[in-house]
Amino acid sequence: MKIKSSEFIISAVKQSQYPTDGLPEIALAGRSNVGKSSLINMLVNRKKLARTSSAPGKTQTINFYKINNEFHLVDLPGYGFAKVSKKNKEEWGRIIEEYLTSRENLIEVLQLVDIRHKPTQQDKQMYNWIKYFGYKGIVVATKLDKLKRSQRQKNINTIRKELEMNQDDILVPISSMNREGKEVLWEAICKVFIEKGLNITIEEAAEI
């Protein structure tokens, strides 16, 4: 995917704050420290478009980013960080659920998991929810660069087993650090655009 423009639009906590331009949306869901902001920055070739935090669990809003003036990437609040209060967890859960159940132009959800670890119970619940509501549920296994090559396939198999993925379900190992897996993920996203019959401009990025 050739990225011509990318911009932060708004941080929202309720429906009335969501963008009203009607553009299709790809949402990113995952634990607080799984690397959603880093993934967005890597996908759009920007270092600081999505704000990363040294304190996991800090992001409490839904952040909308407009890409190529044709679609949004949507960073959902991270879940599962132990140091967050019960009240905050409940509030974030409400914010996420309201978006996922009400947003008509949401076309796909990327489920991010850390390739180094087994999916948590909350990861499993989120993936089951995504599948239940009819999304492909593309699984993005982050932090690939932190894993030895000899361990990759074993860990991928573990993630697929724990999430009860079938043979046709998509899992993309990726490293935001060295960009490994970037084009594979864009191909999966572009396939969603095509299957949905959306008029999204799909151009291959020039090799660097």
DRENPA-3360 file (N, C-alpha, C; in nm, 2 decimals, always signed):
BEGIN
1 = MKIKSSEF = +0.09/-0.12/+0.00/+0.00/+0.00/+0.00/+0.09/+0.12/+0.00 ~ +0.07/+0.21/-0.10/+0.14/+0.33/-0.10/+0.07/+0.44/-0.02 ~ +0.15/+0.49/+0.08/+0.09/+0.59/+0.17/+0.12/+0.73/+0.12 ~ +0.02/+0.80/+0.08/+0.04/+0.94/+0.04/+0.01/+1.04/+0.14 ~ -0.07/+1.01/+0.24/-0.10/+1.10/+0.35/-0.15/+1.03/+0.47 ~ -0.13/+1.08/+0.58/-0.18/+1.02/+0.71/-0.19/+1.13/+0.81 ~ -0.30/+1.14/+0.88/-0.31/+1.24/+0.98/-0.40/+1.20/+1.10 ~ -0.37/+1.25/+1.22/-0.45/+1.22/+1.33/-0.58/+1.31/+1.32;
9 = IISAVKQS = -0.69/+1.25/+1.35/-0.82/+1.32/+1.34/-0.87/+1.36/+1.47 ~ -0.90/+1.26/+1.56/-0.96/+1.29/+1.69/-0.94/+1.18/+1.79 ~ -0.94/+1.21/+1.92/-0.95/+1.11/+2.02/-1.09/+1.12/+2.08 ~ -1.16/+1.00/+2.08/-1.30/+1.00/+2.12/-1.33/+0.91/+2.23 ~ -1.43/+0.94/+2.31/-1.47/+0.85/+2.42/-1.62/+0.81/+2.41 ~ -1.69/+0.87/+2.30/-1.83/+0.84/+2.28/-1.87/+0.87/+2.14 ~ -1.98/+0.81/+2.10/-2.02/+0.82/+1.96/-2.03/+0.96/+1.90 ~ -2.07/+1.05/+1.98/-2.09/+1.19/+1.92/-1.96/+1.25/+1.88;
17 = QYPTDGLP = -1.85/+1.19/+1.92/-1.72/+1.25/+1.89/-1.65/+1.17/+1.77 ~ -1.71/+1.06/+1.72/-1.66/+0.99/+1.61/-1.66/+1.08/+1.48 ~ -1.56/+1.06/+1.39/-1.56/+1.13/+1.26/-1.69/+1.10/+1.19 ~ -1.74/+1.20/+1.11/-1.87/+1.19/+1.04/-1.85/+1.19/+0.89 ~ -1.72/+1.16/+0.85/-1.70/+1.16/+0.70/-1.74/+1.03/+0.63 ~ -1.78/+0.93/+0.71/-1.83/+0.81/+0.65/-1.73/+0.72/+0.59 ~ -1.60/+0.74/+0.61/-1.49/+0.66/+0.56/-1.49/+0.52/+0.62 ~ -1.45/+0.41/+0.55/-1.44/+0.28/+0.61/-1.33/+0.28/+0.71;
25 = EIALAGRS = -1.34/+0.19/+0.81/-1.25/+0.19/+0.92/-1.20/+0.05/+0.95 ~ -1.07/+0.05/+0.98/-1.00/-0.08/+1.03/-0.95/-0.05/+1.17 ~ -1.01/-0.13/+1.26/-0.97/-0.10/+1.40/-0.86/-0.20/+1.45 ~ -0.78/-0.15/+1.55/-0.68/-0.23/+1.61/-0.71/-0.25/+1.75 ~ -0.72/-0.38/+1.79/-0.75/-0.42/+1.93/-0.64/-0.50/+1.99 ~ -0.61/-0.48/+2.12/-0.50/-0.56/+2.18/-0.47/-0.51/+2.32 ~ -0.39/-0.58/+2.39/-0.35/-0.55/+2.52/-0.27/-0.41/+2.52 ~ -0.26/-0.35/+2.64/-0.20/-0.22/+2.65/-0.06/-0.21/+2.60;
33 = NVGKSSLI = +0.02/-0.32/+2.62/+0.16/-0.31/+2.58/+0.20/-0.39/+2.46 ~ +0.10/-0.42/+2.37/+0.12/-0.51/+2.26/+0.18/-0.43/+2.14 ~ +0.17/-0.30/+2.14/+0.24/-0.22/+2.03/+0.15/-0.17/+1.92 ~ +0.03/-0.13/+1.95/-0.07/-0.09/+1.85/-0.02/+0.05/+1.79 ~ +0.02/+0.14/+1.87/+0.07/+0.27/+1.82/+0.19/+0.25/+1.73 ~ +0.29/+0.17/+1.77/+0.41/+0.14/+1.70/+0.37/+0.08/+1.56 ~ +0.27/-0.01/+1.56/+0.23/-0.07/+1.44/+0.17/+0.03/+1.34 ~ +0.09/+0.12/+1.39/+0.03/+0.22/+1.31/+0.14/+0.31/+1.24;
41 = NMLVNRKK = +0.24/+0.35/+1.33/+0.34/+0.43/+1.28/+0.42/+0.36/+1.17 ~ +0.45/+0.24/+1.19/+0.52/+0.16/+1.09/+0.45/+0.14/+0.96 ~ +0.32/+0.12/+0.97/+0.23/+0.09/+0.85/+0.23/+0.22/+0.76 ~ +0.23/+0.34/+0.83/+0.21/+0.46/+0.75/+0.34/+0.54/+0.73 ~ +0.45/+0.47/+0.77/+0.59/+0.53/+0.75/+0.61/+0.66/+0.82 ~ +0.55/+0.67/+0.94/+0.57/+0.78/+1.03/+0.63/+0.74/+1.16 ~ +0.70/+0.83/+1.23/+0.76/+0.79/+1.35/+0.68/+0.83/+1.47 ~ +0.60/+0.94/+1.46/+0.53/+0.99/+1.57/+0.38/+1.02/+1.54;
49 = LARTSSAP = +0.32/+0.96/+1.44/+0.18/+0.99/+1.41/+0.10/+0.94/+1.53 ~ +0.11/+0.81/+1.56/+0.04/+0.76/+1.68/+0.13/+0.77/+1.80 ~ +0.08/+0.83/+1.90/+0.16/+0.85/+2.02/+0.18/+0.73/+2.10 ~ +0.31/+0.69/+2.12/+0.34/+0.57/+2.20/+0.36/+0.62/+2.35 ~ +0.34/+0.53/+2.44/+0.35/+0.57/+2.58/+0.44/+0.47/+2.66 ~ +0.53/+0.53/+2.74/+0.61/+0.44/+2.82/+0.54/+0.38/+2.94 ~ +0.41/+0.42/+2.96/+0.33/+0.37/+3.07/+0.21/+0.30/+3.01 ~ +0.22/+0.16/+3.00/+0.11/+0.08/+2.95/-0.02/+0.11/+3.02;
57 = GKTQTINF = -0.13/+0.11/+2.94/-0.25/+0.14/+3.01/-0.29/+0.28/+3.01 ~ -0.21/+0.37/+2.95/-0.23/+0.51/+2.96/-0.34/+0.56/+2.86 ~ -0.34/+0.50/+2.74/-0.43/+0.54/+2.64/-0.57/+0.50/+2.68 ~ -0.66/+0.60/+2.69/-0.80/+0.58/+2.74/-0.90/+0.62/+2.64 ~ -0.86/+0.65/+2.52/-0.95/+0.70/+2.41/-0.94/+0.62/+2.29 ~ -1.04/+0.63/+2.20/-1.03/+0.58/+2.06/-0.97/+0.68/+1.97 ~ -0.86/+0.65/+1.91/-0.78/+0.74/+1.83/-0.80/+0.71/+1.68 ~ -0.85/+0.81/+1.61/-0.88/+0.80/+1.47/-0.77/+0.86/+1.38;
65 = YKINNEFH = -0.72/+0.79/+1.28/-0.62/+0.83/+1.19/-0.67/+0.82/+1.05 ~ -0.67/+0.93/+0.97/-0.71/+0.92/+0.83/-0.59/+0.89/+0.74 ~ -0.61/+0.79/+0.66/-0.50/+0.74/+0.57/-0.54/+0.77/+0.42 ~ -0.46/+0.84/+0.35/-0.48/+0.87/+0.21/-0.61/+0.93/+0.18 ~ -0.67/+0.99/+0.28/-0.80/+1.06/+0.27/-0.91/+0.96/+0.22 ~ -0.89/+0.83/+0.24/-0.98/+0.72/+0.20/-1.03/+0.63/+0.30 ~ -0.96/+0.61/+0.41/-1.00/+0.52/+0.52/-0.94/+0.56/+0.65 ~ -0.99/+0.51/+0.76/-0.93/+0.53/+0.89/-0.87/+0.41/+0.95;
73 = LVDLPGYG = -0.76/+0.43/+1.02/-0.71/+0.33/+1.11/-0.75/+0.38/+1.25 ~ -0.81/+0.29/+1.33/-0.86/+0.32/+1.46/-0.80/+0.25/+1.57 ~ -0.73/+0.32/+1.66/-0.66/+0.26/+1.77/-0.75/+0.26/+1.89 ~ -0.79/+0.14/+1.93/-0.88/+0.12/+2.04/-0.80/+0.12/+2.17 ~ -0.86/+0.16/+2.29/-0.79/+0.15/+2.41/-0.74/+0.02/+2.44 ~ -0.61/+0.01/+2.49/-0.56/-0.12/+2.53/-0.63/-0.18/+2.65 ~ -0.63/-0.31/+2.66/-0.69/-0.38/+2.77/-0.59/-0.47/+2.85 ~ -0.63/-0.51/+2.97/-0.56/-0.61/+3.03/-0.44/-0.57/+3.11;
81 = FAKVSKKN = -0.42/-0.44/+3.14/-0.30/-0.40/+3.22/-0.34/-0.40/+3.37 ~ -0.26/-0.48/+3.44/-0.29/-0.51/+3.58/-0.30/-0.39/+3.67 ~ -0.22/-0.29/+3.65/-0.21/-0.17/+3.74/-0.32/-0.07/+3.72 ~ -0.41/-0.10/+3.62/-0.52/-0.01/+3.60/-0.63/-0.04/+3.70 ~ -0.70/+0.06/+3.75/-0.81/+0.04/+3.85/-0.93/-0.03/+3.78 ~ -1.01/-0.10/+3.87/-1.13/-0.17/+3.82/-1.22/-0.07/+3.75 ~ -1.23/+0.05/+3.81/-1.32/+0.15/+3.75/-1.27/+0.19/+3.61 ~ -1.14/+0.21/+3.59/-1.09/+0.24/+3.46/-1.11/+0.13/+3.36;
89 = KEEWGRII = -1.09/+0.01/+3.41/-1.11/-0.11/+3.32/-1.25/-0.12/+3.27 ~ -1.34/-0.09/+3.36/-1.49/-0.10/+3.32/-1.52/+0.01/+3.22 ~ -1.46/+0.13/+3.24/-1.49/+0.24/+3.15/-1.43/+0.22/+3.01 ~ -1.30/+0.17/+3.01/-1.24/+0.14/+2.88/-1.32/+0.03/+2.81 ~ -1.37/-0.07/+2.88/-1.45/-0.18/+2.82/-1.58/-0.12/+2.76 ~ -1.64/-0.03/+2.83/-1.76/+0.04/+2.77/-1.73/+0.11/+2.65 ~ -1.62/+0.19/+2.65/-1.58/+0.27/+2.53/-1.55/+0.18/+2.41 ~ -1.48/+0.07/+2.43/-1.45/-0.03/+2.32/-1.58/-0.09/+2.27;
97 = EEYLTSRE = -1.66/-0.14/+2.36/-1.78/-0.21/+2.32/-1.88/-0.12/+2.25 ~ -1.89/+0.00/+2.29/-1.98/+0.10/+2.22/-1.94/+0.12/+2.08 ~ -1.81/+0.13/+2.06/-1.75/+0.15/+1.92/-1.78/+0.03/+1.84 ~ -1.74/-0.09/+1.89/-1.74/-0.21/+1.81/-1.89/-0.25/+1.77 ~ -1.98/-0.22/+1.86/-2.12/-0.26/+1.83/-2.20/-0.16/+1.76 ~ -2.15/-0.03/+1.75/-2.24/+0.07/+1.69/-2.18/+0.13/+1.56 ~ -2.05/+0.11/+1.54/-1.99/+0.18/+1.42/-2.02/+0.11/+1.29 ~ -2.11/+0.17/+1.21/-2.15/+0.10/+1.09/-2.04/+0.10/+0.98;
105 = NLIEVLQL = -1.95/+0.19/+0.98/-1.84/+0.19/+0.88/-1.72/+0.11/+0.92 ~ -1.73/+0.04/+1.03/-1.62/-0.05/+1.07/-1.62/-0.17/+0.98 ~ -1.52/-0.20/+0.91/-1.52/-0.31/+0.82/-1.43/-0.43/+0.86 ~ -1.33/-0.41/+0.95/-1.25/-0.52/+1.00/-1.18/-0.48/+1.13 ~ -1.14/-0.58/+1.20/-1.07/-0.56/+1.33/-0.94/-0.64/+1.33 ~ -0.83/-0.58/+1.35/-0.70/-0.65/+1.37/-0.69/-0.68/+1.51 ~ -0.66/-0.80/+1.55/-0.64/-0.85/+1.68/-0.49/-0.86/+1.71 ~ -0.43/-0.78/+1.79/-0.29/-0.78/+1.81/-0.26/-0.87/+1.93;
113 = VDIRHKPT = -0.16/-0.96/+1.92/-0.11/-1.03/+2.03/+0.04/-1.03/+2.03 ~ +0.11/-1.05/+2.14/+0.25/-1.06/+2.15/+0.30/-1.20/+2.11 ~ +0.38/-1.21/+2.01/+0.42/-1.34/+1.96/+0.50/-1.42/+2.06 ~ +0.55/-1.35/+2.16/+0.64/-1.42/+2.26/+0.56/-1.50/+2.36 ~ +0.43/-1.47/+2.37/+0.35/-1.52/+2.48/+0.22/-1.59/+2.43 ~ +0.17/-1.68/+2.51/+0.04/-1.73/+2.49/-0.07/-1.62/+2.50 ~ -0.17/-1.62/+2.41/-0.28/-1.53/+2.43/-0.34/-1.54/+2.56 ~ -0.38/-1.42/+2.62/-0.44/-1.42/+2.75/-0.59/-1.45/+2.74;
121 = QQDKQMYN = -0.66/-1.47/+2.85/-0.80/-1.49/+2.85/-0.88/-1.38/+2.78 ~ -0.83/-1.25/+2.80/-0.89/-1.14/+2.74/-0.87/-1.13/+2.59 ~ -0.75/-1.18/+2.55/-0.72/-1.19/+2.41/-0.82/-1.29/+2.34 ~ -0.84/-1.40/+2.41/-0.93/-1.50/+2.36/-1.08/-1.45/+2.35 ~ -1.12/-1.38/+2.45/-1.25/-1.32/+2.46/-1.27/-1.22/+2.34 ~ -1.17/-1.13/+2.32/-1.18/-1.03/+2.21/-1.18/-1.10/+2.08 ~ -1.10/-1.20/+2.06/-1.10/-1.27/+1.93/-1.23/-1.34/+1.90 ~ -1.29/-1.40/+2.00/-1.42/-1.47/+1.99/-1.53/-1.37/+1.96;
129 = WIKYFGYK = -1.52/-1.25/+2.02/-1.62/-1.14/+1.99/-1.61/-1.10/+1.85 ~ -1.48/-1.08/+1.80/-1.46/-1.03/+1.67/-1.52/-1.13/+1.57 ~ -1.50/-1.26/+1.59/-1.55/-1.36/+1.50/-1.70/-1.37/+1.51 ~ -1.75/-1.36/+1.62/-1.90/-1.37/+1.65/-1.97/-1.26/+1.56 ~ -1.92/-1.15/+1.56/-1.98/-1.04/+1.48/-1.95/-1.03/+1.34 ~ -1.88/-1.14/+1.29/-1.87/-1.16/+1.14/-1.74/-1.10/+1.08 ~ -1.65/-1.05/+1.16/-1.52/-1.00/+1.10/-1.43/-1.12/+1.08 ~ -1.33/-1.09/+0.99/-1.23/-1.20/+0.97/-1.14/-1.21/+1.09;
137 = GIVVATKL = -1.12/-1.10/+1.16/-1.03/-1.11/+1.28/-0.89/-1.14/+1.24 ~ -0.83/-1.06/+1.16/-0.69/-1.08/+1.12/-0.60/-1.07/+1.25 ~ -0.53/-1.17/+1.28/-0.44/-1.17/+1.40/-0.30/-1.12/+1.36 ~ -0.26/-1.02/+1.43/-0.12/-0.97/+1.41/-0.04/-1.00/+1.53 ~ +0.06/-1.08/+1.50/+0.15/-1.13/+1.61/+0.27/-1.03/+1.61 ~ +0.28/-0.94/+1.71/+0.38/-0.84/+1.71/+0.51/-0.88/+1.78 ~ +0.60/-0.79/+1.77/+0.73/-0.80/+1.84/+0.81/-0.93/+1.79 ~ +0.80/-0.95/+1.66/+0.87/-1.06/+1.59/+1.02/-1.06/+1.61;
145 = DKLKRSQR = +1.07/-0.93/+1.61/+1.22/-0.92/+1.62/+1.27/-0.96/+1.75 ~ +1.19/-0.98/+1.85/+1.23/-1.01/+1.99/+1.23/-1.17/+2.01 ~ +1.20/-1.24/+1.90/+1.20/-1.38/+1.91/+1.30/-1.45/+1.82 ~ +1.37/-1.55/+1.86/+1.46/-1.62/+1.78/+1.39/-1.69/+1.67 ~ +1.45/-1.70/+1.55/+1.39/-1.76/+1.43/+1.35/-1.90/+1.46 ~ +1.43/-1.97/+1.54/+1.40/-2.11/+1.57/+1.27/-2.13/+1.65 ~ +1.22/-2.02/+1.71/+1.10/-2.03/+1.80/+0.98/-1.98/+1.73 ~ +0.99/-1.92/+1.61/+0.88/-1.85/+1.55/+0.76/-1.95/+1.52;
153 = QKNINTIR = +0.79/-2.06/+1.45/+0.68/-2.14/+1.41/+0.61/-2.20/+1.53 ~ +0.68/-2.24/+1.63/+0.63/-2.30/+1.75/+0.53/-2.20/+1.81 ~ +0.57/-2.07/+1.83/+0.49/-1.98/+1.89/+0.37/-1.94/+1.81 ~ +0.38/-1.94/+1.67/+0.27/-1.91/+1.58/+0.17/-2.02/+1.60 ~ +0.21/-2.15/+1.60/+0.12/-2.26/+1.62/+0.05/-2.25/+1.76 ~ +0.12/-2.21/+1.86/+0.06/-2.20/+1.99/-0.05/-2.09/+1.99 ~ -0.03/-1.98/+1.93/-0.13/-1.87/+1.92/-0.25/-1.92/+1.84 ~ -0.23/-1.99/+1.73/-0.34/-2.04/+1.65/-0.42/-2.14/+1.73;
161 = KELEMNQD = -0.35/-2.22/+1.81/-0.42/-2.32/+1.89/-0.50/-2.26/+2.00 ~ -0.44/-2.16/+2.07/-0.51/-2.10/+2.19/-0.63/-2.02/+2.14 ~ -0.62/-1.96/+2.03/-0.73/-1.87/+1.98/-0.83/-1.96/+1.90 ~ -0.80/-2.09/+1.88/-0.89/-2.18/+1.81/-0.91/-2.13/+1.67 ~ -0.81/-2.09/+1.60/-0.81/-2.04/+1.47/-0.82/-2.16/+1.37 ~ -0.90/-2.15/+1.26/-0.90/-2.26/+1.17/-0.80/-2.23/+1.06 ~ -0.79/-2.32/+0.96/-0.69/-2.31/+0.86/-0.69/-2.19/+0.78 ~ -0.81/-2.14/+0.76/-0.83/-2.02/+0.67/-0.81/-1.89/+0.74;
169 = DILVPISS = -0.81/-1.89/+0.88/-0.79/-1.76/+0.95/-0.65/-1.71/+0.93 ~ -0.64/-1.58/+0.93/-0.52/-1.51/+0.89/-0.44/-1.47/+1.02 ~ -0.31/-1.51/+1.02/-0.22/-1.46/+1.12/-0.10/-1.41/+1.06 ~ -0.06/-1.28/+1.09/+0.05/-1.22/+1.03/+0.16/-1.19/+1.14 ~ +0.27/-1.25/+1.14/+0.38/-1.22/+1.23/+0.44/-1.09/+1.18 ~ +0.47/-1.00/+1.27/+0.52/-0.86/+1.23/+0.62/-0.80/+1.33 ~ +0.71/-0.72/+1.28/+0.80/-0.64/+1.36/+0.79/-0.50/+1.32 ~ +0.74/-0.42/+1.42/+0.74/-0.27/+1.39/+0.88/-0.21/+1.39;
177 = MNREGKEV = +0.98/-0.29/+1.45/+1.11/-0.24/+1.45/+1.18/-0.25/+1.32 ~ +1.18/-0.37/+1.26/+1.25/-0.39/+1.13/+1.15/-0.40/+1.01 ~ +1.02/-0.38/+1.03/+0.92/-0.38/+0.93/+0.89/-0.51/+0.86 ~ +0.94/-0.62/+0.92/+0.92/-0.75/+0.87/+0.77/-0.78/+0.88 ~ +0.71/-0.83/+0.77/+0.56/-0.86/+0.77/+0.47/-0.74/+0.73 ~ +0.53/-0.63/+0.71/+0.45/-0.51/+0.68/+0.37/-0.52/+0.55 ~ +0.43/-0.56/+0.44/+0.36/-0.58/+0.32/+0.26/-0.69/+0.32 ~ +0.29/-0.79/+0.40/+0.19/-0.90/+0.41/+0.07/-0.85/+0.48;
185 = LWEAICKV = +0.08/-0.77/+0.58/-0.03/-0.72/+0.65/-0.11/-0.62/+0.56 ~ -0.04/-0.54/+0.49/-0.11/-0.45/+0.40/-0.19/-0.52/+0.29 ~ -0.13/-0.63/+0.24/-0.20/-0.72/+0.14/-0.33/-0.77/+0.20 ~ -0.32/-0.81/+0.33/-0.44/-0.87/+0.39/-0.55/-0.76/+0.41 ~ -0.51/-0.64/+0.44/-0.60/-0.53/+0.46/-0.66/-0.49/+0.33 ~ -0.58/-0.48/+0.22/-0.63/-0.45/+0.09/-0.73/-0.55/+0.04 ~ -0.70/-0.67/+0.07/-0.80/-0.78/+0.03/-0.94/-0.76/+0.09 ~ -0.94/-0.71/+0.22/-1.07/-0.67/+0.28/-1.14/-0.56/+0.20;
193 = FIEKGLNI = -1.06/-0.46/+0.16/-1.12/-0.35/+0.08/-1.18/-0.40/-0.04 ~ -1.11/-0.49/-0.11/-1.16/-0.55/-0.24/-1.28/-0.63/-0.21 ~ -1.28/-0.72/-0.11/-1.39/-0.81/-0.08/-1.52/-0.73/-0.05 ~ -1.50/-0.61/+0.02/-1.61/-0.53/+0.05/-1.66/-0.44/-0.06 ~ -1.59/-0.44/-0.17/-1.62/-0.37/-0.29/-1.60/-0.22/-0.27 ~ -1.50/-0.18/-0.19/-1.47/-0.04/-0.16/-1.38/+0.02/-0.27 ~ -1.41/+0.14/-0.30/-1.33/+0.21/-0.40/-1.20/+0.28/-0.33 ~ -1.11/+0.19/-0.28/-0.99/+0.24/-0.22/-0.88/+0.23/-0.32;
201 = TIEEAAEI = -0.80/+0.33/-0.33/-0.68/+0.33/-0.42/-0.58/+0.24/-0.37 ~ -0.55/+0.13/-0.44/-0.45/+0.03/-0.39/-0.33/+0.04/-0.49 ~ -0.22/+0.10/-0.44/-0.09/+0.10/-0.51/+0.02/+0.04/-0.43 ~ +0.10/-0.03/-0.50/+0.22/-0.09/-0.42/+0.32/+0.02/-0.39 ~ +0.37/+0.02/-0.27/+0.47/+0.12/-0.23/+0.60/+0.08/-0.31 ~ +0.68/+0.19/-0.35/+0.81/+0.16/-0.41/+0.90/+0.10/-0.31 ~ +0.98/+0.01/-0.36/+1.08/-0.06/-0.28/+1.19/+0.04/-0.24 ~ +1.23/+0.04/-0.11/+1.34/+0.12/-0.07/+1.47/+0.05/-0.07;
% end
